[in-house]
Amino acid sequence: MYVSNVSFNSLSALADVLGALSEHRSHIPYRNTRLTHMLQDTIGRFSAELESYRLRSYLISKVKLMKVI
């Protein structure tokens, strides 16, 4: 039971961090659990790469739309 609670809390904290990053909040709760604190650098890099990918995808779709019009 203890292990499942710790796992749930860690995953919940990870979801909080990812949510804060996606919403561009000023405070990212990395220190809520050991897991998110240890993964802080990795999560930050991944988030930046994901944003770059989203922007690139958005721009490509706009260019394709412009070609159609």
HELIX and SHEET records of a PDB file:
HELIX    1   1 TYR A    2  SER A   22  1                                  21    
HELIX    2   2 TYR A   30  ASN A   32  5                                   3    
HELIX    3   3 ARG A   34  MET A   38  1                                   5    
HELIX    4   4 GLN A   40  VAL A   68  1                                  29    
END                                                                             
